[in-house]
Amino acid sequence: MVVCGDDGLAHRLAAELRGVYGEQVTLVVPPNERTARPPVVGRSRSASAALFDRVVSAAVGRAGSMPGTGAGSTGTATGTGNGGNSGNGGSAARVLEAAEITETVLAEAGVDRAAALALVFDDDETNIRAALTARRLNPRLRLVLRLYNRRLGQHIEELLDHAAALAAGDGEGGTDASTTVLSDADTAAPALAATAVAGTSKVVQTEGLLLRAVERPAAGTGLCTLALLSPAGTDPGAAYGPEGGGEQEPRLLPDDDEVVQAAGRAAVVLEQVSSAGGGESAAPGRGGVSLGSLFSRRLRWSLAGMVACVLALAVALWVVTGIHPLRAFYLTLLDMFAIDDPAIGAPLGRQILQLLSGLVGLLLLPVLLAAVLEALGTFRTASALRKPPRGLGGHVVLLGLGKIGTRVLTRLRELNIPVVCVESDPEARGLATARRLRVPVVLGDVTQEGVLESAKIHRAYALLAVTSADTTNLEAVLYARSVRPDLRVVLRLYDDDFATAVYRTLRAAYPQALTRSRSVTHLAAPAFAGAMLGRQVLGAIAVERRVLLFAAVDVDGHPQLEGRTVRDAFRAGSWRVLALEGRTDTAPGHVLEKGDRVVVAATRRGLAELR
């Protein structure tokens, strides 16, 4: 396996492949990236840390400039001990340093002999360029690309698969030459959004199926229990290493006896398997400007009051003069607009009503002028960023509108949850999305005083800090907690030890408030690893600081599945068959046969066992 990348996802993915699946991995990173601390993945902290953190057992040699790699391109191979990994028998991990991913660098990494290549650079263009080169070097290579642009990703996937078919000959490319385009933002955003809002269902969409899971007591109704949460919501930060679980840790895919014994304990329950027709709900803010956004509430009340006055004057004129009601309404309008029809010689009541109508007409002029100006202002600012309205409350404050923040914002608005965004970069990619969805945005550095106050943090329901800087997220959370000690907070942190320390400290300091820390790479890496191994990982949900994967698996060739019923194709703590792909009414007694394709919920190690 070859992994190329320039951020934490590359290190996490390499550790996932080594620690969980026991694969031989070559990691290609830019210069000086090798010194970055890799994540902890595997059976235990001591064992998994050995994947990358053990004392270097082989010499580290730095080669000179390689021909054809371009300016500044160098290669460095690093051998490390395998530690407690029993999966690949002590083979060394290779780390290559290269400033640019060229054909020579890919050849040095062994792409021509590799089973799979993952290109997880943060830049889409870099990944596409390297993928085209890699496909030329090895037409049978399984490619996994990280692309943020969904539409472009679909076209690139079709292009590379077509190129593989032409190069390898019809019928020879097989599934090994597949191309999979994934986005870490799309994988992590639903989990982050669901964590920030209590009661939000966790949804995984497959080809034709929509799986919906909710948190509820373990003995509640539902199709099956996917996970038992920590007692009393402890969410222990240390519960990160093993996939199993102690009494104080969440238990993934428990058996029926465990569920019965844990009656009343919070759990993640599969509530519904339905047809994926049209999604959950349409994103608001599309399809034009509504009347409510065109005129302010105060102006609408003023207009309603003026209409009531006109009707009252028309009724009074009808009562006083005895004329027809329609004529009374007509004369009232004439009086209001000062059309020349003075009530000279008319009864006193008629003259008084005419004077009152004229006064109401004078009062109506500024209201009409305000309506015109407000409507013009609404259309003029339709393409500008909105400010948080007065009186806003019960909303989610979202910090950061980068790749992750933009996807989280879209997900929250699909759930019709009010959001206020805070972004320091006026050129951030998510500002266009916020403008289109008409979401209020505060431009400013969240670490500066007054910025969170402008986002109405004192009346917010939750704070979701997803900027790319751990310290910025932590500073924002600490300041928000000083303003609102009971505020629900979710922060994005990369380093696991740091996240554990932060969680424990915040939990101890604010025991009554919910605190969650999530790692985007931790949520996304299993999907990328599964794709490299030929697994179609459909989605992932966060269970405290663990990840539960949903994957599509062909029954053919799996003795754990073939010939068994849906009920029996289950291993506690590893995997569970949820449904046949494309069918919403899979019976527990249905016997799985060759040709069936099932949707399974699995732990990371359980998915490895199903290989």
N, C-alpha and C positions, 0 to 999 in steps of 0.2 A: 504494500500500500504506500502511495506517495501523497503527502499532504503539503500544499503550498499556500502560504498565507502570511499576513503581516500584523495580526492582532491576536487577542486571546483565544479566538475560536480555533485557530490553527493548532495551538498548543493543547487546547481541550480535546479537540478531535483526535490528535495523535495519541494522547493519553487514554482516550476512550477505546481506540482500536487496540492499543497494547494491553491495557489493564482489564478490559471486559471481554474482548474477543480474542486476545492472544495473537494478534497479527504482527508481522514484521513491518515496521514503518520507517520510511525516510521522510524527514521533515525539512522542507525548504523554506527558509525565512530570510528577510533582509539582514544585512550586517548589523551586529550588535543586538539582534533580537534573541540570540541564543542565551544571553545572560538573563532574560526575563524569567521570573519564577513560574514554572509550569503548575497547572492545577493538580489537585489530588483526586485520583479516580482509581477505584479498584475495591478489593475486599476489605481493606482496613487502611488507616492512615499510614501506619508504619510500612506496610507492604507496598501500597500504591505509591507512596512517596519515593520508593526506590526506583520507580520507573524512570524518573528523570533526575531526582535529587541525590542519589547515592554518589559516593566519591567516584570520579571518573576512573574506570578500570582499564581503559585503553588509551594509548597516546593520542593527543589531539594535534593534528598536523594541519597547518594552513598552507594550501597550495598557492602558487603564484597566479598571476592573471591568466585565465584560460583563453585560448584563442576563440574568437567568435562570440564571446559573451558580452561584448560591449564594454564601454568605459566603466571602470569600477566594479565589474563583476568578478567575484572571487568565489572559491568553493572551499568549505571546511567540513571535514567529516569528523564526527565525535562519536566515540563508542562509550556506552554506559552499561553498567551491570543491569541485569534484568530483575534482580531482587526476588520478591515473592511471587512474581508472575509465573504461574505454572503452565501458561498457555503456549508459550513458544520456546521453551526449553533453553533459556539463557542466551538467545541471540541478542546482538547489540543493536541499539537504536542509532540511526544515522541522522546527523543534522548537517545540512548544507546551507552555507550562507551565499546569497546571490543578490546583488542589487537589482537585477532585472531577470525576469524569467524568459530566457532565450532557448533556442533549440539545443544548444550545447549544454545548458544547465539541466534541461529536462532529460537529456541523454545521460548525463552524469548521475542524475537521480534514479536512473533505471526505468524510465517510463516505458521503454520499448519492451521490457520484461515484466512490467508490473501488471497486477490484476485490476487495479483501480487507481484513479487519480482524483483528488479533491482540490479544487481551486477556490480558496475562501478568502481572497484578498477583499479589502473593503471597497475597492474600485471595480465597477462592473466591466469597464473596458479592458483592464488588465486581465481579468478572468477570461473574457471572451478571446482575447488575443492568444493567451496561453493554451486555451482549449483547442483552438484551430491548429496550433502547432503540434499539440500532443496527439490529436486525431490523425495527423499526417504521419507522425512517427509510429503510432500503433493503432491501426484501425479497429482492433479487437478490444481496445481499452475501455473499461467502464468509467465514464466521466461523471463527476458530481460538481456542479457549479453553484456558486453563491451569487445570485443576482437580485437586486432590489426591484428592478423594472420587470413587472410581471409579463406584460405583453411582449417585450423584447425577449424575455426568457423562453416563452413558448416558441417563438420563431427560431431562436438559436438551438433549442432542443431538437426541433424538426430538421434543421439544417445539418447538425452534427450527426444525427442518426442516418440521414440520407447519405452523407459523405461516407459513413462507416459501411453502409450497405454497398455502395458503389466500389469502395476500395477492397472490401473483403469478398465480394461476389455475392450474388443472391443466395440466401439460405445459409451462408457461412458466418454472418455477423453474429447471429444468435442473440441471446439476452446479455452476453458478456459485453457487447459493444453498445450497451444502452447509454443514454445521456439523461441525467436527472438535474433539473434546475430547482434549487431550493432558496428560500430566503429566511435568514435567522429572525428577521423582524416579523414575518408572517407567522413563524412558529411560536415565538415568545409572546406576541402581543395579546392573544386571547387569554393566556394564563395571567399576564400582568393585569389586564383589565378585570378579570374575574376576581383576582385577589384584592383589588382595591375596593370592590363594591360587594357588600354582604348580600347574599341571596342570589348573586348572579350565577346562572347555570354555566357549566363548562361544556362547550359544544365542539365536537369533532365532525367534520364533513368529509364523506368519502364519495366515491363515484356512485351516486344514487341513494346514499343513506345519510341520515343525520343522527348522530349519537349525542344524547343530551344527558349530562350527569349533574347532580346537585348535592349539596351538603345537607344532611338530615340525620336524625338518630339512626343507629345501626339497625334497629328492629323495624324501621319504617317500611312503607311499601316501596316497591321498585323491582326492576328485573333482576338485578344482582348487585352485590356490594363490591365495589372496586377497591376501596381502601378504608381502613380504620384510622382515624386521626389520633393524635396524641391525647392522652387523658387531660381533660380540662383545658384543651387548647394550648398545651405547653409549647408546642412547636420547637423542640429543642434544637438549638443550632448545631449541636454535635451530631445530630442524626443525619449524617451525610455520607458516611463511608459505606457500611454494608447495606445490601439491599434487603436483608432480613430486617428484624426489628426486635428491640427489647420491649419491656412493658411500657417504657416511657417514650417509645418511638412509634411513628406511624407504621402500620402494617399494610403492605400492598397486596392485593388479591388474596384476602383471607378465605379460608374454607367456611362451610356452614356452621361447624361447631364453634369456631372462633367468633363468628357473628352473633350466635346465640349467647355466648358467654359475655359478649361486650354490649349487651342490650342497654340502650340509653346513651352509649358513647357516640360521639359525632363520627360520621362516616361520609364517604363519597359514594353515592349510589347511582347506578345507571337507571335513569328514570324512563327514557323513551328511545326507541329506535324507529325512526320515521323516514318517509321519503324526502329526499333533499330537493324539494320543489323550488321554493323561491327564497330560501334564506330566512333568517329570523325576522327582520324588519328592514324596511328601506331607510337609508340614511336620511335624516331630516335636513332641511336647508336647501333642498333641490326643487327645481320646478317653478321658480319665480318668487316674487316678493308677496308675502301674505299681508292681509289688512292689518293684522296685529303689529307687524313690524313696520308698516308704512306710517301709521299714526301712533303717537304715544297714548298711554292710558288716560292721562289727564286731558288731552285734546279730545279723545273719544267721549269722555264724560261731558265735556263742554258742549260738544255738538249734540249730544243726547238731551242736555238741558235746554238748548235753544229750540229743538224740535218740540219738546214738551211745552215750552212757553207759547209757541205758535199754535199748537193744538188747543191750549187753554184759552188763548185770546179768541180763536175762532168759535169755540163753544160759547164763550161769554157773549160774543156778538150775536150768535144765533138766539141765545136766550133773551137778550135785551131787545133786539129788533124784531124777532120772529120771522126773519127771512130764511130761505132755504139753507141747510147746512153747507152745501158746496159753495153757494154764493157768499156765505159768511167767511169761509176759508179763503176764497178768492179775494174778497175785500181786505182781509187781514194781511195777505201777502202784498197787495197794492200799498197798504199803509206802511208796511215794513220797509219796502224798497222806495218809499217817498214818491211814488207815481202820483201825478197831480189829480186828486179827486177829493178835495177838502170837504169835510162834513159840515159845511156852513148851513145853518138852519136846521140841522138834524137834532134829534134829542140829545140831552146832556150825556147820557150813557154812551151813545155812539161817539160823541166827540172825545170823551175820556179814553175810550178804547182805541180810537185812532191815535191819540197822543202816546199811549202805552205801546202800540204797535210800532210807531216810529222810533221810540226809545229802544225797543228790542232790536229793530233793524240796525240802529247805530252800534249796539253791542255785538251784533252778528258780524260786522265788518272785520274787527281784529281777529275773531275766531277763524273766519274764512282765510284771512291773510296768513295766520299761523299754520293752517292746514296746508296751504300751498307751499310755504317755505319749508315745512317739515317734510312734505313729500319730495320736494326737490333735493333736500339734504339727504334723505334716505337713498334716493337713486344715485346721488353723487358719491356717497360713501359705501355703495354696495360693493365696490372693489377695494375698499380700504379695510383695515383691521378695526374690529369693534372693541370698545372698552367695556369692562364689566359694568353692568347696569346697577343702579342703586337698588338696595333691598335684596340683592341676590344672596341666596343661602342654600345649604344642602347640596352644594356642587362638589365636584372633584377638581382640585388644583393639580395640573399636569406640568411638571418641570421638564423642559427639553422637547424640541420639535425636530430632532434628527430622524434617522431612519426608524428607530424603535418608537420614539414618541409619536411620530406621524401615524404609524399603524395602530398604536394604542388609542390615539385620538379617534381614528375612524371607528374602531371597535366600540368605544364608549358611546359615540353618537349613534351607532347602529342600535345600541341598547337604550336610546333616548335618555341618556344620563347627562345632565348639565355639566359643562366643563369650562374652566378658565385656564388658559395656557400661559406659561411664563417662558420667555425665550430671550437670550442675550444677543443672539446673532440676527441682525435685520435681514440677512440673506439666507436664513435657514430654509431647508427644503420643505418643511412642514407648514410654513406660513401660508403658502398657496392653498393647502388643504383647509387650514383654519379659516381662511377668507371664504372659500367656497362653501363650507359648512356653517358660516356665520357664527363662529365660535369666538368669544372675547379673548383677546391676547394682550398681555402686559409685556412690553419690550423693556428689558433691563436685566442687570446682573442680580441673580437671586440672592447672592451673598451681600448685596447692598441693602442698607436699612430702608424700609418703606416699600420695597418691591412686593413682598408677600402680602403686605397690608393692602396694596392696590388690587391684589387678586382676591381680596375678601377672605383671607385665610382664617380669620376669627369666626366666620360663619360657615366655613366649608365642612363637608362631610368627611373627606379624605384627602390626603396628599400623596401623589404618585411622583416620585423623583426618579427620572430615567435618563438624566444626562450621562455623558460618557465619562465624567470625572467622579470617582468615588467620594473624594473629599467634598466636592460641591454638593452631592446628594446628602451626605451626612450632615454638613453644615446647615443645609436647608431644613432637614428633619429636626435637628436639635433646636433651631430657632423657632420652627413652627410649634414644637412641643412646649417651648417656653411661653408661647402665646396661648395655645390650647392644649393643656396637658392630656385631655381625653381624645385628641385627634387621632384618627386611624391613619397610619402611615405605611407606605410600601416603598422601599428604596432598592435601586439597582446597584449591586456591588459585584465586582469581579472576584476579588480574593476571598476564598472561603474562610480562612482563619480570621480575617478581618471582619467578614460578615457575621461569623459566630460571636466574636467579641462584641460587636456592635449590638447584635440582637440581645445578648444576655444583659448588657448594661442598660439598654433601653427598657427591657422587660422588667428589670429590677427597679429602675427609677420610676417607671410608669406602669405599674402592674394592672391597672384597670383599662389601659388603652391597648388596642391591637397593633402589633408591630410585625411586619413581614419584610424579609430581604430576599431578593430574587436575582439570579445570575442569568443573563441572556444566553451566554455560551453554554451554561449548564442545561438550559432548556432546549437549545438548538442542536448541540453536538450529537445527541443520540440519533436524531433524524438524519444528519449527514453521514454518520457512521453506518446506519442501517442501509442507506442508499448505496454506499460503497460496497456493501456486502450483498447487494441485489435485493434488499428488502424495501418494499414500498411503505415507508413510515408515513402514516396519514396525519398524525398530529401528536401532541403531547400535552399533558396537563400537569401542573405542579401540585404535588401533595406535600404541603409544608416545604421542606428542603429536599424532597425527592422528586423523581419524574416518573410518570406512568405513560408508556408509549402505546399508541394504537397503530397497528400495521396490518396490511393485507398480505396473506400467506396462501400459497397454493398447497392444497392438501397432498397432492401427488409427491411421493418421496419422503413424507414425514410419518414415520411409524407412530409418533406420539398423537397423530391426528387421524390418519387414514384407517377406516374400519371402526372407528370409535363413534359414539354418539356425541352430540354437542355437550351434553351434561358431563360425560366422562372425559372429554378432551380438555382437561383442566388440571393444572399443577399449582397447588397453593404457593403463593409467593413468587411464582414464575410467569404463568400465562393463563389466560382464560379465553375461550372462544365466545364471542358476543353475538355474531350473526353471520349468515352467508351473504356475501357481497351481492347487493341488488335486491335482497329479500328482507322485508320488515317483520315477517312472522315466522322466524325460524323456531321450530319446535325443539325442546330439550332432547327429545328422543330421536331426532333426525340423525341418521348414520352418515358420516362424512365419507365421501367416495372420491376416487380419482376423477379429476376434472373440476371438483369444487374449489372455490376460492373463498376463504373466510376472513373476517375481520377479528383480530385478536387484540386483547389488552395484555401488555407484557411489561415486566421490568426490563431493565437493560440487560441483565444477565440472563433472564428468561428468553429474550429475543435471540441472544447468542446461542442458547441451547437448542433453539428451533432451527438452526442453520442446517 
